[in-house]
Amino acid sequence: MHHDVPSRAATPEAAPVAARAPAERRRQITLGVRDSFSAGLGIFPLGIALGLLIMQAGLPWWLAPALSLAAFAGSLELLLVGMMATVTPLAAVALTVLVVNFRHVFYAFSFPLHLVKHPVAKAYTVYAMIDEAYAVNASLPEAERSAPRLLAMQIACETYWVGGGLVGVALGAALPAPIKGLEFALCALFTVLTLDAFRSRSELPSVLLAGAGAALALVLTPGLALFTALLMFVGLLLVRHTLTTRRPAQETTDA
């Protein structure tokens, strides 16, 4: 006679774990959307500014969602609007894109891309690695980060951006006169993100090094100040890291 052997996969311990997985995933997604709220307070109005600028420049309305989906880079999109309106040569546009978005190379060094395993999801994470997403993720403890939470936060941020652009297009079509000073919205957003990062990290030396790099870049290369400031800031951080790691080693040797 043959006796039925119970399957090892049907153990009572495996069932609760499998049942908890979807609930935990939903919780992480909820946390990711909640994380996006602080960044969304700046992203949505900035998207409105993009839509208004596009309409005031006389460009077609569909350029707002097209730029937001193709590039998804707020500072670059605002610059491209002016370049498109003045018919800037492609070589100048390419150089501007390189200089403005070169900072994203440094983001990849500390952005938790290793958490996302699926190739399509990882590609989207790289595509949606904007300043706001980096700043929000940097404020989270390492133990609280996860792929669903990261992806939910990035998708929510892009939703704010595209939605804000469409609202700006509608407002631009309805308003009779142009609005001045919209370009300052980007500077204000970066200022808020910098202050949030400083409060969460309490890194006064890093802030001072960033200020020194920016000041030197404005004096030495005013035409490429952002690019030069980033390179100087990275170099200063490497020097600081070398000095701080060498000091404990020397103290241990002396002891």
C-alpha positions as CSV (number, residue, x, y, z in Angstrom):
1,M,0.0,0.0,0.0
2,H,1.1,3.5,-0.8
3,H,0.9,6.1,2.0
4,D,0.4,9.8,1.1
5,V,3.3,11.9,2.4
6,P,2.3,15.4,3.4
7,S,3.9,18.1,1.4
8,R,6.6,20.1,3.1
9,A,5.4,23.3,1.5
10,A,2.1,23.1,3.4
11,T,3.6,23.6,6.8
12,P,1.5,25.7,9.2
13,E,4.4,28.2,9.6
14,A,4.6,29.1,5.9
15,A,0.9,30.1,5.6
16,P,1.1,33.1,7.9
17,V,4.3,34.3,6.3
18,A,2.7,34.2,2.8
19,A,-0.4,35.9,4.1
20,R,1.6,38.7,5.7
21,A,3.6,39.5,2.5
22,P,0.8,41.3,0.6
23,A,-0.2,43.3,3.7
24,E,3.4,44.4,4.3
25,R,3.8,45.4,0.6
26,R,0.6,47.5,0.9
27,R,1.9,49.1,4.0
28,Q,5.3,50.0,2.4
29,I,3.4,51.5,-0.6
30,T,1.3,53.6,1.7
31,L,4.4,54.8,3.5
32,G,6.0,55.6,0.2
33,V,3.1,57.8,-0.9
34,R,3.1,59.4,2.6
35,D,6.8,60.1,2.1
36,S,6.1,62.0,-1.1
37,F,3.8,64.5,0.5
38,S,6.6,66.8,1.7
39,A,8.3,66.8,-1.7
40,G,4.9,67.1,-3.4
41,L,4.3,70.5,-1.7
42,G,7.2,71.8,-3.9
43,I,6.8,69.6,-7.0
44,F,3.2,70.4,-7.7
45,P,3.5,74.2,-7.7
46,L,6.7,73.9,-9.7
47,G,4.8,71.9,-12.3
48,I,2.2,74.6,-12.4
49,A,5.0,77.1,-13.1
50,L,6.3,74.9,-15.9
51,G,2.8,74.8,-17.5
52,L,2.4,78.6,-17.2
53,L,5.9,79.2,-18.7
54,I,5.1,77.0,-21.7
55,M,1.8,78.8,-22.4
56,Q,3.4,82.3,-21.9
57,A,6.2,81.3,-24.3
58,G,3.7,80.5,-27.0
59,L,4.5,76.8,-27.1
60,P,1.9,74.1,-27.6
61,W,0.2,72.9,-24.4
62,W,1.0,69.3,-24.9
63,L,4.7,70.1,-24.4
64,A,4.1,70.2,-20.6
65,P,3.2,66.5,-20.2
66,A,5.5,65.5,-23.0
67,L,8.6,67.1,-21.3
68,S,7.5,65.8,-17.9
69,L,7.3,62.2,-19.2
70,A,10.3,62.3,-21.5
71,A,12.8,64.0,-19.2
72,F,11.2,64.3,-15.7
73,A,13.9,66.8,-14.6
74,G,12.3,70.0,-13.2
75,S,15.3,72.3,-13.5
76,L,16.2,71.1,-17.0
77,E,12.6,71.3,-18.3
78,L,12.3,74.9,-17.1
79,L,15.5,75.8,-18.9
80,L,14.4,73.9,-22.1
81,V,11.3,76.0,-22.3
82,G,13.3,79.2,-22.7
83,M,15.7,77.4,-25.2
84,M,12.8,76.2,-27.3
85,A,11.2,79.6,-27.3
86,T,14.4,81.2,-28.6
87,V,15.3,78.4,-30.9
88,T,18.7,77.6,-29.2
89,P,21.1,75.5,-31.3
90,L,21.2,71.8,-30.4
91,A,24.9,71.9,-29.4
92,A,24.0,74.5,-26.7
93,V,21.1,72.4,-25.6
94,A,23.2,69.3,-25.3
95,L,25.9,71.1,-23.2
96,T,23.2,72.5,-21.0
97,V,21.7,69.1,-20.4
98,L,25.1,67.7,-19.5
99,V,25.9,70.5,-17.1
100,V,22.6,70.7,-15.3
101,N,22.0,66.9,-14.9
102,F,25.6,65.9,-14.3
103,R,24.8,66.0,-10.5
104,H,22.7,62.8,-10.9
105,V,25.9,60.9,-11.5
106,F,26.8,61.5,-7.8
107,Y,23.3,60.7,-6.7
108,A,23.8,57.1,-7.9
109,F,26.6,56.5,-5.4
110,S,24.3,56.6,-2.4
111,F,20.8,56.0,-3.9
112,P,19.5,52.6,-2.8
113,L,19.2,51.1,-6.3
114,H,20.2,47.7,-4.9
115,L,16.8,47.4,-3.2
116,V,15.0,47.2,-6.5
117,K,15.5,43.8,-8.2
118,H,13.1,43.7,-11.2
119,P,14.9,45.1,-14.3
120,V,11.9,47.3,-15.4
121,A,11.4,48.6,-11.9
122,K,15.1,49.4,-11.6
123,A,15.1,51.2,-14.9
124,Y,12.2,53.4,-13.7
125,T,14.0,54.0,-10.4
126,V,17.0,55.4,-12.3
127,Y,14.7,57.4,-14.6
128,A,12.8,58.9,-11.7
129,M,15.9,59.7,-9.5
130,I,15.2,63.4,-9.1
131,D,16.4,65.8,-6.5
132,E,13.3,65.5,-4.4
133,A,13.3,61.7,-4.4
134,Y,16.9,61.6,-3.4
135,A,16.4,64.1,-0.6
136,V,13.3,62.3,0.8
137,N,15.1,58.9,0.7
138,A,18.2,60.3,2.3
139,S,16.2,61.3,5.4
140,L,15.0,57.7,5.9
141,P,16.9,55.3,8.2
142,E,18.5,52.4,6.3
143,A,16.3,49.9,8.0
144,E,13.1,51.5,6.9
145,R,13.9,51.6,3.2
146,S,12.4,49.1,0.7
147,A,11.7,48.7,-3.0
148,P,7.9,49.2,-2.8
149,R,8.3,52.3,-0.6
150,L,10.9,53.8,-2.9
151,L,8.9,53.1,-6.1
152,A,5.7,54.4,-4.6
153,M,7.3,57.6,-3.6
154,Q,8.9,58.1,-7.0
155,I,5.6,57.4,-8.9
156,A,3.7,59.8,-6.6
157,C,6.3,62.5,-7.2
158,E,6.0,62.1,-11.0
159,T,2.2,62.2,-10.7
160,Y,2.5,65.6,-8.8
161,W,4.8,66.9,-11.5
162,V,2.7,65.9,-14.5
163,G,-0.5,66.9,-12.8
164,G,0.9,70.3,-11.9
165,G,2.0,70.9,-15.4
166,L,-1.5,70.2,-16.7
167,V,-3.0,72.6,-14.1
168,G,-0.4,75.2,-15.1
169,V,-1.4,74.8,-18.8
170,A,-5.1,75.3,-17.9
171,L,-4.3,78.4,-15.8
172,G,-2.0,79.8,-18.5
173,A,-4.8,79.5,-21.1
174,A,-7.3,81.2,-18.7
175,L,-5.2,84.1,-17.4
176,P,-5.2,87.3,-19.5
177,A,-1.7,88.5,-18.5
178,P,1.6,86.8,-17.9
179,I,2.9,86.1,-14.4
180,K,6.5,87.2,-13.6
181,G,8.9,85.6,-11.1
182,L,8.0,82.0,-11.8
183,E,11.7,81.1,-12.3
184,F,12.3,81.6,-8.6
185,A,10.2,78.6,-7.7
186,L,13.0,76.2,-8.6
187,C,15.5,78.1,-6.5
188,A,13.1,78.2,-3.5
189,L,12.5,74.4,-3.8
190,F,16.2,73.6,-3.8
191,T,16.7,75.9,-0.8
192,V,14.0,74.0,1.2
193,L,15.4,70.6,0.3
194,T,18.9,71.8,1.4
195,L,17.6,73.0,4.7
196,D,15.7,69.7,5.3
197,A,18.7,67.6,4.5
198,F,20.8,69.8,6.8
199,R,18.4,69.4,9.7
200,S,18.1,65.6,9.3
201,R,21.9,65.0,9.0
202,S,23.2,67.9,11.1
203,E,26.3,68.0,8.8
204,L,27.6,71.5,9.2
205,P,31.1,70.7,7.7
206,S,29.3,69.4,4.5
207,V,27.3,72.6,4.2
208,L,30.4,74.7,4.6
209,L,32.3,72.7,2.0
210,A,29.3,73.0,-0.4
211,G,29.3,76.8,0.1
212,A,33.0,77.0,-0.4
213,G,32.8,75.0,-3.7
214,A,29.9,77.1,-5.0
215,A,31.8,80.4,-4.1
216,L,35.0,79.2,-5.9
217,A,33.0,78.0,-8.9
218,L,31.2,81.4,-9.3
219,V,34.6,83.1,-9.2
220,L,36.6,80.7,-11.4
221,T,34.1,79.5,-13.9
222,P,30.9,81.6,-13.8
223,G,29.6,80.1,-17.1
224,L,29.9,76.5,-15.7
225,A,29.4,77.3,-12.0
226,L,27.1,74.3,-11.3
227,F,29.4,71.7,-13.0
228,T,32.5,73.1,-11.3
229,A,30.9,73.4,-7.9
230,L,29.8,69.8,-8.0
231,L,33.3,68.6,-8.9
232,M,34.9,70.7,-6.2
233,F,32.3,69.6,-3.6
234,V,33.0,65.9,-4.4
235,G,36.8,66.5,-4.2
236,L,36.4,68.3,-0.8
237,L,34.2,65.5,0.5
238,L,36.9,62.9,-0.5
239,V,39.6,64.9,1.3
240,R,37.4,65.2,4.4
241,H,36.6,61.5,4.3
242,T,40.3,60.6,4.0
243,L,41.3,62.8,6.9
244,T,38.5,61.6,9.2
245,T,39.3,57.9,8.5
246,R,43.0,58.4,8.9
247,R,42.7,60.2,12.3
248,P,41.1,57.2,14.2
249,A,43.7,54.9,12.7
250,Q,46.5,57.2,14.0
251,E,45.0,57.4,17.4
252,T,44.8,53.6,17.6
253,T,48.4,53.3,16.6
254,D,49.5,55.8,19.2
255,A,47.6,54.1,21.9
